[in-house]
Amino acid sequence: MSAEKLNWRLLIMSTLLAVTSIFQMGYTSAYPNTAIEGFRNYLNKSHNPPFQLLNSEFEWIWSGMLAIYFVGFAIGSIITASIADRIGRKCTLCFGNFGGLLSAIIALFGIVFKLPILFGTSRLLMSLSAGISMNALILLLQESSPNHMKGLISFNGEMAFVITNLIGGLFGMKFLLGDNLAGLIGISIVPSAIACLLSTLLKESPKYLFLKQNDLDGAARSLRFYQNLKDDDEKTNILNELKLEREEMTAKNDTIFDILKKSTA
């Protein structure tokens, strides 16, 4: 990497985008552990009649709300690739980020109006959107970054999760926002709103534009946006590499039956 110049604009942009896009995933997976007493009180107050929720009932309800996170995230991760191939990497990221923002708003309403079913629904929507956002973000940045920065850019996503997870755990503590669930959840709306704004300002990945849309001019503009390429020769070299990749993809476009035939030959 020392022989190549770092694109600080891309690095800062990708870091900010990673933290805000992955915020819901890391934050909401951590605060339920440290704010558990606050949620116990919330479920007790929401129960009909109030304050008569049995411990066994709380454990079942709370376990369900925690487990639904993993179900939604798995589904979101599985469907991301097909969505991204249909509507593009940028639109998929926007879709996930707006879903994350909507889930935070629904969760806040669920807390304020004491509707646990609404809060549980928000966690399913949040985890589904988080799976889409994280995978779409990695896909977009990998296809848009110069080769010497791909590893560093990918590292941003992992660090963003660690940082936001830490923030969620700290904010969920009693001495901060553990007893103020509306504030604990409401504060997550801010980074989600920023992620929505940032993702709409991005350009589609040059690789998607060239390989999927056959948009040579759009791919060239995207390369300039992400990699700040002003030299026409550099852009031409990268586009030629993408062209070779497309030709290889076309030549190797075997079906599953072709692969099975080759393996048994």
Secondary structure, DSSP 8 states (H G I E B T S, - for coil): -TTS---HHHHHHHHHHHHHHHHHHHHHHHHHHHSHHHHHHHHHHHSSSTT---HHHHHHHHHHHHHHHHHHHHHHHHHHHHHHHHH-HHHHHHHHHHHHHHHHHHHHHHHHTT-HHHHHHHHHHHHHHHHHHHHHHHHHHHHHS-GGGHHHHHHHHHHHHHHHHHHHHHHTSIIIIIT-HHHHHHTTHHHHHHHHHHHHHS---HHHHHHTS--HHHHHHHHHHHH----HHHHHHHHHHHHHHHHHHHHT---HHHHHHHHH-
